[in-house]
Amino acid sequence: MNGPLDDRHPERIEHLAESDCWALVRSAEVGRLAVSIGDHPDVFPINHFVDGNSIIFRSAAGTKLAAAVLGRAVAFEVDGYEVDGGVAWSVVVKGKARQIENMFEFLDAEQLPLFPWHIGPKPNFVRIEPDEITGRRFYAAGRVDQPDA
């Protein structure tokens, strides 16, 4: 079922508009980057910054950076839970990632409020350019204040 959530239909799933998806991605501190390494999927937690309609993150050299910028598709996912209403949400961005190498773009990325959590150096910036963004919001099962169906 599609449509806005309300207490009369706790089973309903609301499919989010693109603007709502971007607002939720902006509100999340951490997301997960899904990549394919050889024939095996891998997922990395990353902090990120939404720059227009793209996502930027920092990375050290290594598996995550190499897999992200190989030219294959990547996915980036954020989710959350609103305790007051018992509502959960999830947003998935699918697209391509590329390392930022243009000097002006790199200098702009350095000015973003994007700080690595790990103390090690993360001198590389990566931009995810989306082909698709989808999201949904729904009542979480088992919430304490769940209305009668």
Sequence and secondary structure as in RCSB ss.txt:
>XXXX:A:sequence
MNGPLDDRHPERIEHLAESDCWALVRSAEVGRLAVSIGDHPDVFPINHFVDGNSIIFRSAAGTKLAAAVLGRAVA
FEVDGYEVDGGVAWSVVVKGKARQIENMFEFLDAEQLPLFPWHIGPKPNFVRIEPDEITGRRFYAAGRVDQPDA
>XXXX:A:secstr
  S   TT TT EEE  HHHHHHHHHH SEEEEEEEETTEEEEEEEE EEETTEEEEEE SSHHHHHHTSSSEEE
EEEEEEETTTTEEEEEEEEEEEEE  SHHHHHHHHTSS   SSSS   EEEEEEEEEEEEEEEE TT TT    
